[in-house]
Amino acid sequence: MSDDNIKPEEVSQLQAYLARTFKSEGFALKMREKANDSVEVILNGEFVGVLYKLVDEGETSYDFNMSILDIDLKG
């Protein structure tokens, strides 16, 4: 298993971090079927983005990618 694979204990820690940071218990992280280095981010049952694990020179970081469509801005 590669260092950039997200492990179940990391998923729990990341979900707790998102809940604390955004003051919402509505976050859920879901493992992706074809990618081991990222999880789907679900908020109150709705997909909002992807969280990637990055390992570079022994340091680990997580990158949250959220796309916002222009049609969503009008709602």
C-alpha positions in Angstrom: 0.0 0.0 0.0 1.3 3.4 -1.0 1.8 6.2 1.5 -0.7 8.3 -0.4 -3.5 5.9 0.2 -6.1 7.2 2.7 -6.6 4.8 5.6 -9.8 4.4 7.6 -8.4 6.1 10.7 -7.5 9.1 8.6 -11.1 9.3 7.2 -12.4 9.5 10.8 -9.9 12.2 11.7 -10.6 14.2 8.6 -14.3 14.0 9.1 -14.0 15.2 12.7 -11.7 18.0 11.6 -14.2 19.2 9.0 -17.0 19.1 11.6 -15.0 21.2 14.0 -13.7 23.6 11.5 -17.0 24.3 9.8 -19.1 23.8 12.9 -21.4 21.2 11.2 -22.0 17.6 12.0 -23.4 17.1 8.5 -20.0 16.0 7.0 -19.5 12.5 5.7 -16.5 11.2 3.9 -16.9 8.3 1.4 -14.1 6.2 0.0 -13.9 6.3 -3.8 -14.2 3.1 -5.8 -11.3 3.7 -8.3 -9.0 6.0 -6.3 -7.3 5.2 -3.0 -5.7 8.7 -2.5 -9.0 10.6 -2.1 -12.4 10.5 -0.6 -15.7 12.2 -1.6 -16.9 14.9 0.7 -20.6 14.8 1.4 -22.4 17.6 3.3 -26.0 16.9 4.6 -26.3 14.2 2.0 -25.1 16.2 -1.0 -21.8 15.7 -2.8 -19.7 18.9 -2.4 -16.2 17.9 -3.4 -13.2 15.6 -3.2 -10.4 15.6 -0.5 -7.0 14.3 -1.8 -4.1 13.1 0.3 -0.7 14.4 -0.8 2.6 13.0 0.4 5.7 14.9 -0.6 9.2 14.5 0.9 7.7 12.8 3.9 5.2 15.5 4.7 1.5 14.8 4.4 -1.2 17.3 3.5 -4.8 17.1 2.4 -6.3 19.2 -0.5 -10.0 19.8 -0.6 -11.3 20.5 -4.1 -14.8 21.9 -4.4 -16.3 23.0 -7.8 -19.0 25.6 -7.8 -21.2 25.9 -10.9 -22.3 29.4 -12.0 -25.9 28.2 -12.0 -25.6 27.3 -8.3 -24.7 31.0 -7.5 -28.1 32.1 -8.7 -30.1 29.9 -6.3 
